[in-house]
Each structure stands twice: as structure tokens, then as C-alpha cells.
């Protein structure tokens, strides 16, 4: 059972909750925009359903509502940003702005971030480059829930990668993917709906594939992208994200990444500071004239979209489903599962905010 709420109503509510934990007006608005971009794009696992998780982390003293986000090391094209323990929903966009400014100055900008928290969907951050005729890249490491190929131990996160590429007349190309077969949030949705998960998403504590949505909670692990014969590829991609986001910046990596859930404590012997992200921005005209590039992107997109497809199907361009969902939900509202609605009402009561 779901209840659909208008985007503006959900925005006002969420913004008020972030103000309730002490965020400035500017940061509360930015955090809300970042978080709800997931709901608009149909990625419900990373949207307002996670609001209660951020509040619990703040209550546990693991989120700084008033961070002083700043650059600690830089060259003309690179930087390390310290998030000061802030909401990743705030730290991420500010770090991406650093990458964009460096790209404006020298053609490309690359920023690795430490001392942050969960930053929502990677696609939101990569897409910030599009309005500037730039290609955007965003990655983040995450709570260790993933077993590398042949491992019984959980050493990596879902570690998503997003790449956004501007086009001309065609909609922009936006890839946003986890390096696991499925993100943990999709298991959470299955748990709320009390339905099994597809084969290949997770393994149990003994390393056997499982369709139980609670397999990971019961000592199992998420599986890397690639399945039974190709999980080494997803493992490799997840490892690259971890290295770029954390080993490069000085954040925690691998099994030391702090868990998103507040009831699990971070490692008593951390190897870095907080959680890590990685952002990139590349000015298209640093490679070729932007108009020329975008005309060829239009040709690339139409060629792939118009490819002969199997019966009843159409070849999609990365970003197509999310773009269409965003347009629909802006008009029709955002559906919330009953457990999510109850969580939001409870959080609202805590801060005197009515949903």
C-alpha cells in the first residue's frame, strides 16, 4: 500500500527536518534537493526513505549539522575536500562545485573527499556538470556489505559510479549504477514489501546464493555486479571506487567504512576519516568544440535508441527511465510505502513538523 504526496509538500517537510537537526537554511535546502532527487528519478531506495537514517546518525553524534567544508590540499586541477563530518547531501554538492571551478579554470577538475557521510544518489552530483557543457563523474564508497569474488567477508560497499554527458537536442546521457547486482536499498524495499529478492543479488552467511531479503542482515552479503561467472568485474569496479574515494583522500576504506545505520558502531580502529567520495568535471571544449561534440552525442544517442530491438522492447539510453519518471512524479507526486510514511510521521513529530 502506498500514499502519494506532492513533491513540494515532501520538500517542505524534509527541509524542516534538516533545519530541526541544526542545518542552516542554505544547507537544509541543499540537502533536501539532493535527497529528493532520488525519489523524483524513481530511485526510492536512496530518497526520503533514508531521512530517518540521517536523523538517527545525527542523534548518535555521527553527523555534524554545521560543517565547515573546505579544501585541505590542491593543485590547479585536483583537490582534497574535508567534509568535517557533515551530511554527504551537503558535502557532495559543495565538493562537486570545487571540481567544476577547477574545470572552468584549467579544463578538468578532480576532487577526492574525506570525512563525509552518505551522499544520496551519485547521479545527482554528476548531473551538476551538464548545465556547464561539462562531463560529470561521481563515485562514493559505502558501508561494507559486499563480498568480493570468493569471499565470505563483507569488504566493500555498493560503491556506485555515475557519469553524466551533455547532448544537444537529445536528452543527456546519465549513467548511475551500483557496482553490485543490486543496491542494498532494494533489499530494504523487498523487506518492507515482504517479498523475495531475485537470484544473484545476495549470498547467505555460508556463501550460498539466497533469495531471502534478510540474507545480508543475517550475516550474508551483497554480490558484485556480474553474477556467477563475472562477479570479478563488479568487484574490480567497486575496488576502484573505494580507492579513488578513500585511499586517495584519507577517508576510511574497505571494511573500515562507517555503517549508515546508527545502531552499528564505526570501527574502533579507523584507517581514515569518515566516508569518501570522488568527483570529476571535464569541460567538453577542452577536447573539441562543445556544439560539435553535442551534435555527435545526438547522433550517438539516436543511433543506439533506434537500434533494432527484440520483440516488444526498445533500446534505452542510460538516464531515459529516470528522466521519464522525474517528469511524471513532478506532476503526479511521489509514492511512499506505508512503513516509510510511518517513519516520516514519527520523525516529524520529534521536530514538531507535520507531513
C-alpha positions as CSV (number, residue, x, y, z in Angstrom):
1,X,0.0,0.0,0.0
2,X,1.3,3.5,-0.9
3,X,0.4,7.1,-0.3
4,X,1.3,9.7,-2.9
5,X,2.4,13.1,-1.8
6,X,3.2,16.2,-3.9
7,X,6.9,16.9,-4.4
8,X,6.5,20.4,-2.9
9,X,4.9,19.0,0.2
10,X,7.6,16.4,0.7
11,X,10.3,19.1,0.1
12,X,8.9,21.5,2.7
13,X,8.7,18.7,5.3
14,X,12.2,17.3,4.6
15,X,13.7,20.8,4.6
16,X,12.1,21.5,8.0
17,X,13.5,18.2,9.5
18,X,17.0,19.1,8.3
19,X,16.6,22.6,9.9
20,X,15.4,20.7,13.0
21,X,18.7,18.9,13.4
22,X,20.5,22.3,13.2
23,X,21.3,22.7,9.5
24,X,21.5,26.3,8.2
25,X,18.6,27.3,5.9
26,X,21.0,27.1,2.9
27,X,22.3,23.6,3.8
28,X,18.8,22.3,4.7
29,X,17.6,23.3,1.2
30,X,20.6,21.8,-0.5
31,X,20.3,18.5,1.5
32,X,16.6,18.3,0.6
33,X,17.2,18.9,-3.1
34,X,19.9,16.3,-3.1
35,X,17.9,13.7,-1.2
36,X,14.6,14.1,-3.1
37,X,16.3,13.9,-6.5
38,X,16.4,10.2,-5.8
39,X,12.6,10.0,-5.3
40,X,12.0,12.1,-8.4
41,X,14.1,9.8,-10.5
42,X,12.4,6.7,-9.2
43,X,15.4,5.5,-7.0
44,X,13.2,5.2,-3.9
45,X,15.8,3.3,-2.0
46,X,18.0,6.4,-1.7
47,X,15.4,9.1,-1.2
48,X,13.2,10.3,1.6
49,X,13.0,6.8,2.9
50,X,16.5,7.4,4.2
51,X,15.7,10.6,6.1
52,X,15.1,8.8,9.4
53,X,18.6,7.2,8.9
54,X,20.3,10.6,8.7
55,X,18.4,11.8,11.8
56,X,19.5,8.7,13.8
57,X,23.1,9.3,12.7
58,X,22.8,12.9,13.9
59,X,21.3,11.7,17.2
60,X,24.2,9.3,17.6
61,X,26.7,12.2,17.2
62,X,28.0,10.9,13.9
63,X,26.7,13.8,11.6
64,X,27.8,17.4,12.1
65,X,24.8,19.6,11.1
66,X,27.0,22.7,10.8
67,X,30.2,21.5,9.0
68,X,33.0,23.8,7.7
69,X,33.5,22.1,4.4
70,X,36.9,23.1,2.9
71,X,39.8,22.2,0.7
72,X,42.8,20.8,2.5
73,X,45.1,20.2,-0.4
74,X,45.0,21.2,-4.1
75,X,46.8,21.7,-7.4
76,X,45.3,23.6,-10.3
77,X,43.2,20.6,-11.4
78,X,42.9,18.5,-8.2
79,X,41.8,18.9,-4.6
80,X,41.1,17.0,-1.4
81,X,37.9,18.3,0.4
82,X,37.4,17.7,4.1
83,X,33.6,17.3,4.8
84,X,34.0,18.0,8.6
85,X,31.6,15.1,9.3
86,X,28.8,16.8,7.5
87,X,25.8,15.4,5.7
88,X,27.1,13.9,2.4
89,X,24.0,15.5,0.9
90,X,25.7,18.9,1.6
91,X,29.4,17.9,1.4
92,X,28.9,16.2,-2.0
93,X,27.5,19.2,-3.9
94,X,30.0,21.6,-2.4
95,X,32.9,19.3,-3.4
96,X,31.5,19.0,-6.9
97,X,31.4,22.8,-7.2
98,X,35.2,22.7,-6.4
99,X,35.7,20.2,-9.3
100,X,33.6,22.4,-11.6
101,X,35.5,25.6,-10.8
102,X,38.8,23.8,-11.5
103,X,37.5,22.6,-14.8
104,X,36.5,26.2,-15.7
105,X,40.0,27.3,-15.0
106,X,42.1,24.5,-16.5
107,X,39.8,22.2,-18.4
108,X,39.3,19.4,-15.9
109,X,38.8,19.2,-12.1
110,X,39.2,16.1,-9.9
111,X,38.2,16.1,-6.2
112,X,38.5,13.3,-3.6
113,X,36.6,13.8,-0.4
114,X,37.1,12.5,3.2
115,X,35.2,12.9,6.5
116,X,31.8,12.8,4.9
117,X,28.6,10.7,5.1
118,X,26.1,9.0,2.7
119,X,25.6,11.5,-0.2
120,X,22.3,10.2,-1.8
121,X,22.4,9.2,-5.4
122,X,25.6,9.6,-7.4
123,X,23.7,10.7,-10.5
124,X,22.6,14.0,-8.8
125,X,26.2,15.1,-8.4
126,X,27.4,14.1,-11.8
127,X,24.5,15.9,-13.4
128,X,25.6,19.2,-11.9
129,X,28.2,19.4,-14.7
130,X,25.6,19.2,-17.6
131,X,24.5,22.9,-17.4
132,X,28.1,24.0,-17.9
133,X,28.7,21.8,-21.0
134,X,30.9,19.6,-18.9
135,X,31.0,15.8,-18.4
136,X,30.4,15.0,-14.7
137,X,31.7,12.0,-12.8
138,X,30.7,11.0,-9.2
139,X,31.6,8.0,-7.1
140,X,31.4,7.1,-3.4
141,X,32.3,4.2,-1.2
142,X,29.7,2.9,1.2
143,X,29.0,0.6,4.2
144,X,30.8,-2.8,3.8
145,X,28.0,-5.1,2.7
146,X,29.6,-6.7,-0.3
147,X,31.7,-9.9,-0.5
148,X,34.4,-9.8,-3.2
149,X,34.5,-12.7,-5.5
150,X,35.0,-16.0,-3.5
151,X,34.9,-14.1,-0.2
152,X,32.7,-14.8,2.8
153,X,33.7,-11.5,4.3
154,X,32.0,-8.1,3.6
155,X,34.8,-5.8,2.5
156,X,33.2,-3.3,0.0
157,X,30.2,-1.2,-0.3
158,X,27.8,-0.9,-3.2
159,X,30.2,1.8,-4.4
160,X,28.2,3.5,-7.2
161,X,29.6,5.2,-10.3
162,X,27.8,8.0,-12.2
163,X,28.7,9.7,-15.5
164,X,26.7,12.5,-17.0
165,X,27.4,13.6,-20.6
166,X,25.7,16.6,-22.2
167,X,23.9,16.3,-25.5
168,X,22.3,18.8,-27.9
169,X,18.7,18.2,-29.0
170,X,18.6,14.8,-27.4
171,X,18.2,14.2,-23.6
172,X,21.6,14.0,-21.8
173,X,23.3,10.6,-21.2
174,X,23.2,9.8,-17.5
175,X,24.7,6.6,-16.2
176,X,24.1,5.9,-12.5
177,X,24.8,2.4,-11.3
178,X,25.9,0.4,-8.3
179,X,28.9,-1.9,-8.7
180,X,26.8,-4.7,-7.1
181,X,24.0,-6.6,-8.8
182,X,21.6,-4.5,-6.7
183,X,21.9,-1.7,-4.2
184,X,21.2,-2.5,-0.5
185,X,18.2,-0.2,-0.6
186,X,16.4,-2.5,-3.0
187,X,16.7,-5.3,-0.4
188,X,15.2,-2.8,2.1
189,X,12.3,-2.3,-0.2
190,X,11.8,-6.0,-0.5
191,X,11.9,-6.3,3.2
192,X,9.2,-3.7,3.6
193,X,7.1,-5.5,0.9
194,X,7.9,-8.9,2.4
195,X,8.8,-10.3,-1.0
196,X,11.8,-12.5,-2.1
197,X,14.7,-10.9,-4.0
198,X,16.0,-12.2,-7.4
199,X,18.7,-14.8,-7.5
200,X,22.2,-13.3,-7.8
201,X,21.6,-10.3,-5.5
202,X,22.9,-11.8,-2.3
203,X,24.5,-14.7,-0.6
204,X,23.9,-16.1,2.9
205,X,26.4,-16.4,5.7
206,X,27.8,-19.7,4.2
207,X,28.3,-18.1,0.8
208,X,25.3,-19.7,-0.8
209,X,23.1,-17.7,-3.1
210,X,19.9,-16.6,-1.4
211,X,16.5,-15.0,-2.3
212,X,15.8,-14.0,1.3
213,X,15.7,-10.2,1.5
214,X,17.1,-10.5,5.1
215,X,20.1,-12.5,4.0
216,X,22.5,-9.6,4.4
217,X,21.0,-8.7,7.8
218,X,21.5,-12.3,8.9
219,X,25.3,-12.4,8.2
220,X,25.3,-12.8,4.4
221,X,26.5,-10.3,1.8
222,X,25.5,-8.5,-1.4
223,X,27.1,-9.8,-4.5
224,X,29.3,-7.8,-7.0
225,X,27.9,-7.0,-10.4
226,X,28.5,-9.8,-12.9
227,X,26.8,-12.7,-11.3
228,X,28.1,-16.3,-11.0
229,X,30.6,-16.0,-13.9
230,X,31.6,-12.4,-13.9
231,X,31.5,-11.0,-10.4
232,X,35.2,-10.3,-10.6
233,X,34.2,-7.4,-12.9
234,X,31.9,-5.8,-10.4
235,X,34.4,-6.5,-7.6
236,X,37.1,-4.7,-9.7
237,X,34.9,-1.7,-10.3
238,X,33.9,-1.4,-6.6
239,X,37.5,-1.6,-5.7
240,X,38.4,1.3,-8.0
241,X,35.7,3.4,-6.5
242,X,36.9,2.6,-3.0
243,X,40.5,3.6,-3.9
244,X,39.6,6.8,-5.7
245,X,37.1,7.9,-3.0
246,X,39.0,6.9,0.1
247,X,42.6,5.7,-0.2
248,X,43.2,8.8,-2.3
249,X,41.5,11.3,0.1
250,X,42.3,9.8,3.5
251,X,38.8,8.6,4.2
252,X,38.0,5.1,5.6
253,X,38.1,2.3,3.0
254,X,37.1,-1.3,2.7
255,X,35.8,-2.9,6.0
256,X,36.5,0.3,7.9
257,X,33.9,2.5,6.1
258,X,31.4,3.6,8.8
259,X,27.9,1.9,8.6
260,X,24.9,4.0,7.5
261,X,22.7,2.5,10.2
262,X,23.1,4.2,13.6
263,X,22.8,1.1,15.7
264,X,26.1,-0.3,14.3
265,X,29.2,1.5,15.6
266,X,32.1,2.6,13.3
267,X,35.4,0.7,13.6
268,X,37.2,1.3,16.8
269,X,40.4,1.5,14.8
270,X,39.6,3.6,11.7
271,X,42.2,3.9,8.9
272,X,40.9,7.3,7.8
273,X,38.2,10.0,8.4
274,X,34.6,9.3,7.7
275,X,33.3,8.1,4.3
276,X,34.8,9.1,1.0
277,X,33.6,10.4,-2.4
278,X,35.3,11.2,-5.8
279,X,34.1,13.8,-8.3
280,X,35.2,14.8,-11.7
281,X,34.3,17.5,-14.2
282,X,35.7,17.8,-17.7
283,X,35.0,20.8,-20.0
284,X,33.9,19.4,-23.3
285,X,35.6,22.3,-25.1
286,X,38.9,21.2,-23.6
287,X,38.7,18.4,-26.1
288,X,36.6,19.7,-29.1
289,X,34.1,22.5,-29.7
290,X,31.1,21.9,-27.4
291,X,28.5,22.3,-30.2
292,X,30.3,19.8,-32.4
293,X,30.6,17.3,-29.6
294,X,26.9,17.6,-28.6
295,X,25.8,17.2,-32.3
296,X,27.8,13.9,-32.4
297,X,26.3,12.9,-29.0
298,X,22.9,13.4,-30.5
299,X,23.9,11.1,-33.4
300,X,25.3,8.5,-30.9
301,X,22.1,8.6,-28.8
302,X,19.7,8.3,-31.8
303,X,21.7,5.5,-33.3
304,X,21.5,3.4,-30.2
305,X,17.9,4.3,-29.3
306,X,16.8,3.4,-32.9
307,X,18.7,0.1,-33.0
308,X,16.6,-2.9,-33.9
309,X,15.4,-4.5,-30.7
310,X,14.0,-7.8,-29.5
311,X,10.2,-8.1,-29.9
312,X,8.3,-5.8,-27.5
313,X,11.4,-4.0,-26.3
314,X,13.3,-0.8,-27.1
315,X,17.0,0.0,-26.6
316,X,17.3,2.6,-23.8
317,X,19.9,5.2,-23.3
318,X,21.2,5.5,-19.7
319,X,19.1,8.1,-18.0
320,X,15.9,7.5,-20.0
321,X,13.8,5.8,-17.4
322,X,14.9,8.2,-14.6
323,X,14.2,11.2,-16.7
324,X,10.7,10.0,-17.6
325,X,10.0,9.1,-14.0
326,X,11.1,12.6,-12.9
327,X,8.7,14.3,-15.2
328,X,5.8,12.0,-14.1
329,X,6.5,12.4,-10.3
330,X,6.8,16.2,-10.5
331,X,3.3,16.2,-11.9
332,X,1.7,13.3,-10.1
333,X,3.6,13.2,-6.8
334,X,5.9,10.7,-5.0
335,X,4.5,7.4,-3.8
336,X,5.6,6.3,-0.3
337,X,5.3,2.8,1.2
338,X,3.3,2.6,4.4
339,X,6.4,1.8,6.6
340,X,8.2,4.9,5.1
341,X,5.2,7.1,5.7
342,X,5.1,6.0,9.4
343,X,8.8,6.6,9.8
344,X,8.4,10.1,8.4
345,X,5.4,10.9,10.6
346,X,7.5,9.8,13.7
347,X,10.4,12.0,12.7
348,X,8.1,14.9,12.0
349,X,6.6,14.5,15.5
350,X,10.0,14.6,17.0
351,X,10.7,18.0,15.4
352,X,7.2,19.4,15.5
353,X,6.8,19.2,11.7
354,X,3.6,18.0,10.1
355,X,3.9,15.9,7.0
